[in-house]
Amino acid sequence: MAANLFVNRLYVLTEGELVAYDEQFHHGVNIIRGENSSGKSTITHLLFYALGGEYTNFVAQARSCSRVMVEVETDGAVLTLSRPIEKDDEGRVLPKRGMTVYWGSIDQALASNCESNYFGYSTTSNKRSFSNELFEVMGMPIVQGDSNITMHQLLRLLYIDQESPTSSLFYYEQFDKQTTREAVADLLLGIFDSELYSAKLKKKELESAITEIKSDIRSVESSLPKDQRSKEHIESLIKQKRLDIEQLEEDIHRKRQGEEVCKRHKSETMQQMQLVKALAHDLDKAERDEDILTHDIEDTNMFIDELKRKQKALQNSVSTRQILGNLQLEYCPECLSPLPNDVPEGTCRLCKSPIKDKLGITQAKRLIAELSFQIKESASIHEQDIKRLDQLKAQRLSLRRKHRSARKTLDQMLDNVRSTAEEEIEDLIYNKGMANGELLQLYDMMERAEYYEQLIERKEQLESYLSHEERLIQAKTAGQESRRAQVRIKIQEHGVYFLQHDKERQRDFVNSRPSDFHVDFANNLVYLSDKYSKYSASSAFFLKIVARFSLFFASLDIPWMRYPHFIFADNMEDKGIEKERAQQFQQTLIERLKSYPTDSYQLIYTTSYITPELDQSDYVVGDHYTMRNKSLKNV
């Protein structure tokens, strides 16, 4: 389950560093109201951008701004997100700008009184994006691969805008993929299972690794005759070759019995000594490299375990702080008198000191996010080290055999080389040299055969892992469908409620049943019974916002959904919805929300058709904007 997301404050600066907009928001319903063209949509566009959305089509007044900052609260942690509004030489807003995350309030960020980190828009091999960071803080699984889910993609189901076509359930973007929409929906609906996703990613990695290793096996097979792929066969050849060499050495020794050392053979002996020395050096280096790498792997294992332990301790700390933070003392522990209730929020009822629990939670969340990425980076290094260790082991074994053989040859040369003029001895020496060369070739063949057998063994191991992941995917997928059904029922229940409480402008809406209401995230549409039915623009838009709010309400009912209990909408009366119809929907919406605790959700919406009662309520935020009193100042 993901943490809630609440917007506490939106702060916008002009290019001259003047304040263009600065408003506080509260939990529950927030209404931004005003006349048409007074800048209400601009506020939602800036909020969308500040939260990580990709938007560049700002009006001239917004393009005169230099930076937008939003203070958010998630799972007890308070953060400030700051994004620049940068323009090219022609004044067009540049896309995919990064974000500075301040671990504190806007006031603390402006006073440089809290820690901060800058993150780019996109994830790279060695840098995480602001989406990675925010997902970690919100407890949202990071989805990568074919469907790389970012904050922008999440906001496409949290933000209802005016510019998207009425037929588009999601916030519209030109290059949209069905797989991305499915991934976003499954993530927010709580259907996405991180273990299932990991298993699918692992399955793809294993399939890729198996394809690669099969290619390596075919490459070795093409260069290695079939009889040279067996270690047992090559070992028998090596054993026989050693026996042949020993026999040659015995023959030489017998013929040289009693003769003096001849200078003409010293060069051969020196060459053999140089070979032994070189092989000893290579073997020593290989053993040292293997030893160092083995210790590095052990250290990395211990480091990852320690990081996980620290992360778990921090998570427990956050949970404990949240539980204790909800406990309130009713009586003074000293005199047992009732404690006053009229103390400001964030102040201790006992000693009247400021409560800094949220700061502690914010810092803990920051550390948890950093540890999570350290664990992933360390695990990647660990996997590469293990592959390198396998290669070093095969190399070391081959060098050891070569060195042992060369050393034995040298020892025998030092013992047996005697002067002789006989042609037989020269032939024997020649044959022994040839045999030693063939023995080295056999050792090279053994190294390739060992590598080949390691590839075969690794392939079988990977195929076993793949089979396990496929069984896990099958089991998890079955559980997914059960959750999907629960979410669908809740969405249908809320959707039909709003349709039946609409003004009677569309008979199909009033007479609808839950089973008629269909939200198709994959195909980006919502419909009643027949997906090809056509409605007026106003009814089509109404049907879409009903679907989006039904998703929002379902998240308030189902605790394991990841939709962060936050939604914001621009102009509830878009596409020609008449004033009475828009006002009735607002009243229905607010009335239905009264059955939920105010501190458990946040709704922000703009309207030109606010009722007098709502206009004077605590729901409203900021001024009632007009053409002379627009939302952005000093621009």
Secondary structure, DSSP 4 states (H G I P E B T S, - for coil): -PPP-EEEEEEEEETTS-EEEEEE--SEEEEEEB-TTSSHHHHHHHHHHHTT-------HHHHTEEEEEEEEEETTEEEEEEEE--B-TTSPBPSS--EEEESS-HHHHHTT-S-EEEEBSS--SS--BHHHHHHHHHTPPPP-SSS---HHHHHTTTEE-SSS-TT-SSPP-SS--HHHHHHHHHHHHT---HHHHHHHHHHHHHHHHHHHHHHHHHHHHHHS-GGGS-HHHHHHHHHHHHHHHHHHHHHHHHHTTTPPPPGGGHHHHHHHHHHHHHHHHHHHHHHHHHHHHHHHHHHHHHHHHHHHHHHHHHHHHHHHHHHHHT----B-TTT-PBPPS---TTB-TTT-PBP-HHHHHHHHHHHHHHHHHHHHHHHHHHHHHHHHHHHHHHHHHHHHHHHHHHHHHHHHHHHH------HHHHHHHHHHHHHHHHHHHHHHHHHHHHHHHHHHHHHHHHHHHHHHHHHHHHHHHHHHHHHHHHHHHHHHHHHHHHHHTS-TT-HHHHT--GGGEEEETTTTEEEES-TT----HHHHHHHHHHHHHHHHHHHHH-TT----SEEEES-TT-TT--HHHHHHHHHHHHHHHTTS-GGG-EEEEEES---HHHHTSTTB-S--B-SSS-SS---
